[in-house]
Amino acid sequence: MKIGYFGTPEHSAELLKALIDSKIVEVLFVVTNPDRAKGRSRTPEHGPVKKIALEHGLPVFQYESIKKEKEQALQDFGSFPADLYIIFAYGSILPSEVFRNPPLTSINLHGSLLPDLRGASPVQTALWKGYTKSGITIQYITEKMDEGDVVAYQEVEITSEDNTGTLMDKITKAGITTILRLLREFDGKPFSATPQDSSKATYCGKIKAEDRILDWSLDADDLHNRIRALFPDAVATTQFREKRLHILKSRTSELPAKLPPEPGKLKRLDKKGLLTQCGDGRFLEILELQPENKNRMSSSDFLNGFRIQEGETFG
């Protein structure tokens, strides 16, 4: 089978490399988002998918808006008669003329068990909501986002220690295994698929800047879930001594609740432990954080370096 591949970030690059290394398919070309300026020099850098493609000598196409440039895209792809397009975290919505272009049309790897968590942030939202399991869905692409017929599912367990980084690793591994299995079993016919039950659909949007700000009046579990959902890409923030502070890692504490609650109030657990009281009176143990313009540090280093006093607060 010959394919075209659409993707941009690191995890998408892992799938692309697995497809290339498998020898099951021939990757004819790759489509990825334009290079973006990074670092102090603001020099445009290749994204992870583009780097893998160039390492393997594959043609690479980039469009500021593939929707607006669909005629050019179709012309570009005309020299590469792919049987199927595979999409994983491309970052832009494909126009129907593009995803219907190959004979077998296009399949997408989505990071939830559809129809649950249709939308842009399924991995983060699963953590935010405290799910104990999620998974991946391989679906045909249609005009409506994440509503295509389902080709395959694979469940993934979520532990209390998982964050978006670790869960995304699990999602990617499950997606690679499932897609390679589908391709190995391909018999020349379109993949069999089952329509989604849209009456059970839930939705998630993009993570916004205001979502990063911790509200200490929330329950301890809610705050812990938000912190791990935002790590490592967006990162939860709070205020301390009139400066911004990133909260990177936490866990709920077994220390008895203190009522009435004093949300955001700090408590030293011992010489190494830092607790913050939450809106339900329970405590959240802060394990790793990063003060403004400082390096990432443990709670013990933070306590020693900032000489935290009982009664100080976050937020």
C-alpha positions in Angstrom: 0.0 0.0 0.0 1.1 3.5 -0.8 0.2 6.3 1.6 0.5 10.1 2.2 1.1 11.1 5.8 -0.1 14.2 7.6 1.3 15.2 11.0 3.4 17.8 12.9 4.5 17.2 16.5 6.8 14.7 18.2 4.3 11.9 18.8 3.2 12.1 15.2 6.8 11.8 14.1 7.0 8.5 16.1 4.1 7.1 14.1 5.7 8.2 10.8 9.0 6.6 11.7 7.2 3.3 12.7 5.4 3.3 9.3 8.6 3.8 7.4 10.5 1.2 9.4 7.7 -1.4 9.1 8.1 -1.7 5.4 4.4 -2.6 5.3 3.6 0.6 3.4 5.4 3.0 1.1 5.2 6.6 2.4 5.1 8.7 -0.8 5.0 12.2 0.8 4.5 14.0 4.0 2.4 17.1 4.8 3.2 19.1 8.0 2.6 22.6 9.4 5.0 25.4 8.3 8.3 25.8 10.2 7.9 28.1 13.2 10.3 30.6 14.8 11.9 29.4 18.0 14.4 30.5 20.6 15.9 34.0 21.1 17.1 34.2 17.5 13.5 33.5 16.3 14.9 31.3 13.5 12.4 29.0 11.9 12.9 25.4 12.8 11.7 22.2 11.2 9.0 20.4 13.2 9.6 16.7 14.3 7.6 15.2 11.5 9.5 17.2 8.9 12.8 16.2 10.4 11.9 12.5 10.1 10.7 13.0 6.5 13.8 14.7 5.4 16.0 12.1 7.1 14.3 9.5 4.9 14.4 11.6 1.7 10.6 12.0 1.5 8.9 14.9 -0.3 7.5 17.4 2.3 4.6 19.9 1.7 3.7 22.7 4.0 0.7 25.1 3.8 -0.2 28.1 5.9 -3.8 27.1 5.2 -4.5 23.9 3.4 -8.1 24.8 3.2 -7.3 28.0 1.3 -4.6 26.3 -0.7 -6.5 23.1 -1.5 -6.1 23.4 -5.3 -2.3 23.8 -4.9 -2.3 20.8 -2.5 -4.2 18.6 -4.9 -1.8 19.6 -7.6 1.2 18.8 -5.4 -0.3 15.4 -4.4 -1.1 14.5 -8.1 2.4 13.2 -8.7 2.1 10.8 -5.8 -0.8 8.4 -6.3 -1.4 7.2 -2.8 -4.0 4.6 -1.8 -4.6 6.1 1.6 -3.9 9.2 3.7 -3.0 8.7 7.4 -3.4 11.6 9.7 -2.2 12.0 13.3 -2.0 15.5 14.9 -1.6 17.4 11.7 -2.9 20.6 13.3 -5.2 21.8 10.5 -8.6 20.6 9.2 -8.4 18.9 5.8 -10.9 20.0 3.2 -13.1 17.2 1.8 -11.4 17.4 -1.6 -8.2 16.5 0.1 -9.2 13.7 2.5 -11.4 12.1 -0.2 -8.6 12.3 -2.8 -7.1 8.7 -2.5 -9.1 5.6 -3.4 -9.3 4.5 0.2 -9.9 8.1 1.4 -8.3 9.0 4.8 -8.0 7.7 8.4 -7.2 9.6 11.5 -5.7 8.6 14.8 -7.7 10.3 17.7 -6.6 10.2 21.3 -9.9 9.1 23.0 -12.6 6.4 22.7 -14.9 8.2 20.3 -17.6 9.5 20.5 -16.3 10.5 23.9 -14.1 13.6 23.8 -14.4 14.7 20.2 -12.3 17.8 19.7 -8.8 19.3 20.2 -7.7 18.2 23.6 -8.9 14.7 24.3 -5.8 13.6 26.2 -5.7 16.6 28.5 -9.4 16.5 29.1 -9.4 12.8 30.1 -6.9 13.7 32.8 -8.7 16.9 33.8 -11.9 14.9 34.3 -10.2 12.2 36.3 -10.7 9.3 33.9 -9.1 6.0 34.9 -9.1 4.8 31.3 -9.1 6.3 27.8 -7.7 5.1 24.5 -7.4 5.6 20.8 -9.8 5.5 17.9 -8.9 5.0 14.2 -11.7 6.7 12.3 -12.4 7.7 8.7 -12.3 11.5 8.2 -15.6 13.3 7.4 -16.6 16.9 7.0 -17.6 17.0 10.7 -14.7 16.8 13.1 -14.2 13.4 14.8 -17.6 12.0 13.6 -16.3 9.5 11.1 -17.0 5.8 11.2 -14.8 3.9 13.5 -12.3 1.4 12.1 -10.7 0.3 15.4 -10.5 1.1 19.1 -7.8 0.4 21.8 -8.2 1.1 25.5 -5.4 2.7 27.5 -5.2 2.7 31.3 -4.7 6.0 33.2 -3.0 5.9 36.5 -3.0 8.7 39.2 0.6 9.4 38.3 0.0 10.0 34.6 0.2 13.5 33.1 -0.4 14.6 29.5 3.2 13.6 28.5 3.0 10.1 29.9 -0.6 9.5 28.7 0.4 10.8 25.2 3.2 8.2 25.2 0.7 5.5 25.9 -1.8 6.8 23.3 0.9 6.9 20.7 2.1 3.4 21.4 -1.4 2.1 21.2 -2.0 4.0 18.0 1.1 2.7 16.3 0.3 -0.9 17.3 -3.3 -0.6 16.0 -2.5 1.1 12.7 0.3 -1.4 11.9 -2.0 -4.3 12.6 -4.7 -2.8 10.3 -2.1 -2.3 7.5 -0.7 -5.9 7.9 -4.3 -7.3 7.6 -5.2 -5.1 4.6 -6.8 -7.3 1.9 -7.2 -4.7 -0.8 -10.7 -3.6 0.3 -11.7 -0.5 2.4 -11.4 -1.1 6.1 -14.7 -2.2 7.7 -16.0 0.5 10.0 -18.9 1.2 12.4 -20.9 4.4 12.7 -20.5 6.3 16.0 -23.4 6.8 18.4 -23.6 10.6 18.3 -26.2 10.6 21.2 -23.3 9.6 23.5 -20.9 12.3 22.2 -18.9 14.6 24.4 -16.7 17.4 23.3 -13.5 19.2 24.3 -11.9 22.4 23.1 -8.5 23.9 23.0 -6.6 24.7 26.2 -6.9 28.4 26.9 -4.5 30.7 28.8 -7.0 31.2 31.6 -7.3 27.4 32.0 -3.7 27.4 33.3 -4.5 29.6 36.4 -5.2 27.4 39.5 -8.2 28.3 41.6 -7.4 27.0 45.0 -11.1 27.1 46.0 -11.5 23.9 44.0 -11.3 20.4 45.5 -7.9 18.8 45.9 -8.7 16.1 43.3 -9.8 18.8 40.7 -6.6 20.7 41.2 -4.4 17.7 41.0 -6.1 16.6 37.8 -5.7 20.0 36.3 -2.0 20.2 37.1 -1.2 16.8 35.5 -3.5 17.6 32.5 -1.5 20.8 31.8 2.0 19.2 32.1 4.3 19.4 30.2 3.0 21.7 27.4 0.8 24.4 29.0 1.8 24.1 32.7 -0.4 25.2 35.6 0.3 28.6 37.2 -0.4 30.5 40.4 0.8 33.6 42.2 3.4 33.7 45.0 4.8 36.8 46.5 3.4 38.8 43.6 5.2 36.7 41.0 4.1 33.8 38.8 4.9 30.3 39.9 4.5 27.1 37.8 3.2 24.1 39.5 4.5 21.0 37.7 3.8 18.0 39.8 1.5 17.2 42.8 -0.4 14.5 44.6 -3.3 14.6 47.0 -2.4 14.3 50.7 -3.8 12.0 53.3 -3.5 14.7 56.0 -6.9 15.3 57.6 -8.9 18.2 56.2 -8.8 21.5 58.0 -12.2 23.2 58.4 -13.2 25.8 57.7 -10.9 25.7 54.6 -8.4 28.4 53.8 -7.8 27.9 50.1 -4.2 28.4 48.9 -2.7 28.6 52.4 0.7 26.9 52.7 1.8 24.3 55.2 5.1 22.7 55.8 4.7 19.0 56.1 8.3 18.5 57.3 11.7 19.8 56.1 11.0 18.6 52.6 7.2 18.6 52.1 5.0 21.5 51.0 1.2 21.4 51.3 -1.4 23.7 49.9 -4.9 23.8 51.3 -7.8 23.4 48.8 -11.4 24.4 48.8 -12.7 21.2 50.3 -10.3 21.6 53.2 -8.0 18.8 52.0 -4.4 19.4 51.2 -2.5 19.1 47.9 1.2 18.1 48.2 3.4 20.1 45.8 6.2 18.0 44.5 7.8 20.1 41.8 7.5 23.7 40.8 9.2 26.5 38.9 9.4 30.1 40.2 9.4 32.9 37.7 12.8 33.2 36.0 14.1 30.2 37.9 14.9 26.6 37.1 12.5 23.7 37.8 13.0 22.5 41.4 11.7 20.1 44.1 9.5 21.3 46.9 12.4 20.9 49.4 14.6 23.1 47.3 11.8 25.6 47.1 11.3 25.6 50.9 15.0 26.1 51.5 15.6 28.7 48.9 12.5 30.8 49.6 12.2 30.2 53.4 8.5 29.6 53.2 6.6 30.7 56.4 3.5 29.1 57.8 0.5 31.2 56.7 1.8 32.3 53.3 -0.5 31.6 50.4 -0.6 30.7 46.7 -2.9 32.6 44.5 
